[in-house]
Amino acid sequence: MGLAIFYETLLVILVSTLTAAVCLSSYLVTKRKTMLFACIAFMFYFFDVASILQDDYAARELASGLTQEYYFIRSLYTMVTGAGFLGAFWFMVCEYIGECRRSIRITPIVVYAALSLILLAISGESKVLRFCYYSCRAAFMFWILAYGAVHYLRTKDPVERQRLGRYKNHCIALALLGMVMVAEDALFFLVLSTDTITIEPFTFSA
């Protein structure tokens, strides 16, 4: 199972890198900022996914093993990468729907980073607070989807509704997958209070 996760992670890294390259090429040709923000988002996501592979490497290199200090720094790192790719996707959506107010663009990123940092600092061994920390990403994603949905429902321009409506199914699928992700974290952290579940020959982790 560990080998499968390793190759799955490599595949996601490859797809993220290729997608970022395609978005950058599109931006250089069209000068559309949505493509630039998408490129930045996928590059941050590349670093975010790459962090999955570092635990095994760190366990071999650190004589003391994976300490609480290590996990804190790693969580801090993933908070930064999360703010990077989610913030870039948020900027992309703002650019696409024409939201130019700087306060609207910046505030959700600041709130996400501040709330994540506070929860990380006070979580300790608390499963509830760790669940809340990991749920910050999902909350940011739901905010992006909800903001876009409200804009779609409020617009009266039929051309604008048609332009936005093309992505309705994508957003619904993303929302459903996000709810599955939150439910999975709730199962591991709150219901079972465990880091892994083994159902031979598979091992599942949050």
C-alpha positions in Angstrom: 0.0 0.0 0.0 2.9 2.3 0.8 4.3 1.7 -2.7 1.0 2.5 -4.3 0.8 5.8 -2.4 4.3 6.6 -3.4 3.5 6.2 -7.1 0.2 7.9 -6.7 2.0 10.9 -5.2 4.5 10.9 -8.1 1.6 10.9 -10.5 -0.1 13.9 -8.8 3.2 15.7 -8.8 3.7 15.1 -12.5 0.2 16.2 -13.4 0.5 19.4 -11.2 3.8 20.3 -12.9 2.5 19.7 -16.4 -0.7 21.6 -15.7 1.3 24.5 -14.3 3.5 24.5 -17.4 0.4 24.5 -19.7 -1.2 27.4 -17.7 2.0 29.4 -17.9 2.2 28.8 -21.7 -1.4 29.9 -22.0 -0.7 33.1 -20.0 2.3 34.0 -22.1 0.2 33.7 -25.3 -3.1 35.2 -24.1 -1.9 37.4 -21.1 -5.0 36.2 -19.2 -4.4 36.6 -15.5 -6.6 33.6 -14.7 -4.0 31.4 -16.4 -1.2 33.1 -14.4 -3.0 32.5 -11.1 -3.8 28.9 -12.1 -0.1 28.4 -12.9 0.9 29.7 -9.4 -1.8 27.5 -7.8 -0.5 24.3 -9.3 3.1 25.1 -8.5 2.2 25.6 -4.9 0.2 22.4 -5.0 3.3 20.6 -6.4 5.2 21.6 -3.3 2.2 20.7 -1.1 2.0 17.2 -2.5 5.8 16.7 -2.5 5.7 17.2 1.3 4.0 13.8 1.6 7.2 12.1 0.5 9.4 13.9 3.0 8.3 12.0 6.1 10.0 8.8 5.1 13.1 10.7 4.2 13.1 12.6 7.4 12.6 9.5 9.5 15.8 8.0 8.1 17.8 11.2 8.4 16.7 12.4 11.9 18.4 10.3 14.6 15.7 11.2 17.1 12.9 10.2 14.8 9.9 12.3 13.8 9.4 14.6 16.8 6.6 16.9 17.7 8.8 19.8 16.6 9.2 18.2 13.2 5.5 17.7 12.8 4.9 21.3 13.8 7.3 22.6 11.2 5.8 20.3 8.6 2.3 21.5 9.4 3.5 25.1 9.2 5.0 24.3 5.8 1.7 22.8 4.5 -0.2 25.8 5.9 2.0 28.1 3.7 1.6 25.9 0.6 -2.2 25.6 1.3 -2.5 29.4 1.5 -0.5 29.5 -1.7 -2.5 27.2 -3.9 -5.9 28.1 -2.4 -5.2 31.8 -2.4 -4.1 31.6 -6.1 -7.2 29.7 -7.0 -9.2 32.4 -5.1 -7.5 35.1 -7.1 -8.3 33.2 -10.3 -12.0 33.0 -9.5 -12.0 36.7 -8.5 -10.4 37.6 -11.8 -12.8 35.4 -13.7 -15.9 37.0 -12.2 -14.5 40.5 -12.2 -14.1 40.9 -8.4 -11.5 43.7 -8.2 -11.9 44.9 -4.6 -8.6 44.4 -2.8 -10.2 43.8 0.6 -12.3 41.0 -0.8 -9.4 39.4 -2.5 -7.0 39.5 0.5 -9.2 39.0 3.5 -10.0 35.3 3.0 -6.3 34.4 2.6 -5.4 36.3 5.8 -8.3 34.7 7.7 -7.3 31.2 6.5 -3.6 31.7 7.4 -4.4 33.3 10.8 -7.0 30.7 11.8 -4.7 27.9 10.7 -1.8 29.3 12.6 -3.8 29.7 15.8 -5.2 26.2 15.6 -1.8 24.8 14.9 -0.3 26.6 17.9 -2.9 25.5 20.4 -3.9 22.0 19.0 -1.3 20.0 20.8 -2.6 16.4 21.2 -6.2 17.4 20.8 -7.9 15.4 18.0 -10.7 18.0 17.8 -8.4 20.9 17.2 -6.3 18.9 14.7 -9.5 18.2 12.8 -10.4 21.9 12.9 -6.9 22.7 11.6 -7.1 20.3 8.7 -10.7 21.5 8.0 -9.5 25.1 7.3 -8.5 24.1 3.8 -11.9 22.7 3.1 -13.6 25.8 4.6 -11.5 28.0 2.3 -12.5 25.9 -0.7 -16.2 26.0 0.3 -15.9 29.8 0.6 -14.5 30.0 -3.0 -17.3 27.8 -4.3 -20.0 29.7 -2.3 -18.8 33.1 -3.4 -18.8 32.0 -7.1 -22.3 30.4 -6.7 -23.7 33.6 -5.1 -22.3 35.7 -8.0 -23.8 33.2 -10.5 -27.2 33.4 -8.8 -27.3 37.1 -8.5 -26.2 38.0 -12.0 -29.0 38.9 -14.4 -27.0 39.0 -17.6 -27.8 35.9 -19.6 -24.4 35.9 -21.3 -22.7 36.1 -17.9 -24.9 33.3 -16.5 -24.1 31.1 -19.5 -20.3 31.8 -19.2 -20.4 30.9 -15.5 -22.8 28.0 -15.9 -20.3 26.1 -17.9 -18.5 25.2 -14.7 -21.5 24.4 -12.6 -21.1 20.7 -12.7 -17.4 21.0 -11.9 -18.1 23.1 -8.8 -20.8 20.7 -7.6 -18.4 17.8 -8.0 -15.7 19.7 -6.1 -18.1 20.5 -3.3 -19.2 16.9 -3.0 -15.5 15.7 -2.9 -14.8 18.4 -0.3 -17.6 17.1 1.9 -16.2 13.5 1.5 -12.8 14.8 2.6 -14.2 16.5 5.7 -16.2 13.3 6.5 -13.0 11.2 6.2 -11.1 13.5 8.5 -14.0 13.5 11.0 -14.0 9.6 10.9 -10.2 9.4 11.7 -9.9 12.3 14.1 -13.2 12.4 16.0 -14.9 9.0 15.7 -12.0 6.4 15.6 -9.3 8.7 17.1 -6.6 6.9 15.1 -4.0 7.9 12.5 -4.4 4.7 10.4 -6.9 1.9 9.7 -5.6 -1.5 8.5 -7.9 -3.7 6.5 -5.6 -6.4 5.2 -3.8 -6.0 2.9 -4.5 -2.2 2.8 -3.6 0.5 5.3 -5.6 3.8 5.2 -4.5 7.1 6.8 -6.3 10.4 7.2 
